């Protein structure tokens, strides 16, 4: 039942419990009576929900071969917008890396980390940290750099006194 403020006046309300970021946006209240049935009177209200960053990463584990280029992505949804930093426990300071951040209109902040010419010493955790005035969130990607396996095959056959031996030895060498 709607409360009344007097003759002909009704009050309608909406209560949002457990407000989430998805509740942000434009809310409209529309009212009609017998006199304006074709075009209701409306009042708009913009709800701005603030929240700490929520991170989405490419994957929890990324595998590459030595010499390849790694492209890592981290997306932070936050209001106010988040700033993102990458940290790594094993990346050498001399390595070639490229870091860029893009802010998308829906409130997401995307950060990309590109690591060129990977080597086995780059193995380890790479962490994306997103922060805003309300808090911080972290997510970690395990970077696995594998040495390419080289397989060599040698076939050995022999002869004694001009006779071909019937024994053939196949040797596989994994480097």
N, C-alpha and C positions, 0 to 999 in steps of 0.2 A: 504494500500500500504506500502511495506517495504522500508525503506531508503537504499540507496546504498552508499558505501564508495569508489567506483571506479569500473572500468570495472571488471565484474565477481564476485564482492563482495556484498553480501546481509547481512543486519542486521535484526534479528528478536528479538522481545522483548515481555515480558509478564509483565503486571502490575497487582498487587494484591491490590485491594482497600479494606479497612476494614479488615485487616489481623486478622485472628483468630488462636487459638492454633492448630486447625486441619490443618492449612496450613504448620505446621512444617513437616520436613522430607526431603527426597532426591528428588530433581528435576533434570531432565535430558533434555539436549538439544541435538537433533540428527540432523545431516545434511547429505544429500546424493546428489550426482550429477551423471552424466552419467557414470563416471568411477567407482564408488563404490556403485552401486545399491543394492548389496546383503548384504553388511555390512556397515552401516552408521558410520560416525565418531560421537562420543558422548563426551559430557562434563557433569560431574555431579556437582551439587551444593547442599549442605545441608543447609536448612533454619531452623534456631533455633529461634522460637517465644517464648518470655518470657511473663509471665502473672501472675496476682495475683491468689491466691487459689480460687478454686470453690469447694464447699462442697456438698457432698451427704450423707444423714443420713439414718439410718434404717427406721425410721418413725417419724412423728412429735409427736406422742403420743404412749407410750408403757405401757400396763397394766399387772400387775402381782399380785399374791396373797401373803399375808404375808408368809415368810419362803422360798419363791422361790428364784431363782437366775436370775438376769437380765444380759443379754448380749447385750451391745450397740455397734454399729459400726458406724464409721465416715470415709468417704473416701474424701481425698483432692487431686484434680488434680491441679498441679501448675508447673511452670518452672521459676526459679529454684525450686527444691523440697521444700515442705512445712514441717514445724514441727507442731505437733498437741498437744494441751493440753485440758484436760477435767476439767471443773469446775462445781460445783453444789451448789445450794443455801441452801439445807437442809440436805445434807449427814453429819452424825455425824463423827467426827474425829476418833472415835474408831471402826468404821465399817470395815468389811473385804472387801477389794476391790483389784482388780488386773487390771493393766493397761499395755497394750502392743502396740507397733507400728511396722508395717511391711512396707517396701518400695518395691513396685512392679516395675518391669522393664519398664512399659509403662509410668512412671512418676507419678503414683498415690502413695499416702501415705495412708495406712489404719491404723486406730487406733481402738482398742477394749477396752471397759471398762466392766469388769465383777464385779457385786455386789452380794455377797453371803448373804443368810439369810436376805432377805428384811423385813423391818417392816414399819408400817404406818408412822413413822417419816421420812422415806426416800422420801415421796411424794414431788414433786417439779420439778423444771427445772434443766436439766443437759445440759451444753453447750459444744459444740465442737468448739474450736478455732484453725484455721490453719493460719500460717503466713510464709511469705518468705521475701526476700529483697524488693519486690515490693509492699507488702501490707498484709492485714489481712482480714479474712472472718470468720463469726460465724454462727452457726446453733444450735437451741435449741430443745431438746426432752423433752416433759412433761412426767415425770415418775409418774405413778399412782399405788400405792400399796394399794390393797383392803384387808380388813379383810375377811376371808372366812366366809360365812354365814352358821350357824349351825341351822338346823331345827329339833325340837323335837315335837313329836305328843303324846298326852296322851288321852286315851279314858277312860271316867269315866262312869261307870254304877252303879246303886245302887239297893238295895233291902230293902224292909220294911216288917218286920214280916215274912221273908222267901219268900216273893213274889218279883220277879224280876220286877223292874220298866221298863216301855217301853221308858223311856227317856234316850238317850245316849248323852253325851256331848263330843265333840271332841275339844281339845285345841291344837292349834299350837303355839309353842314358838320359836321365832326367836332370836338367840343369836348373 
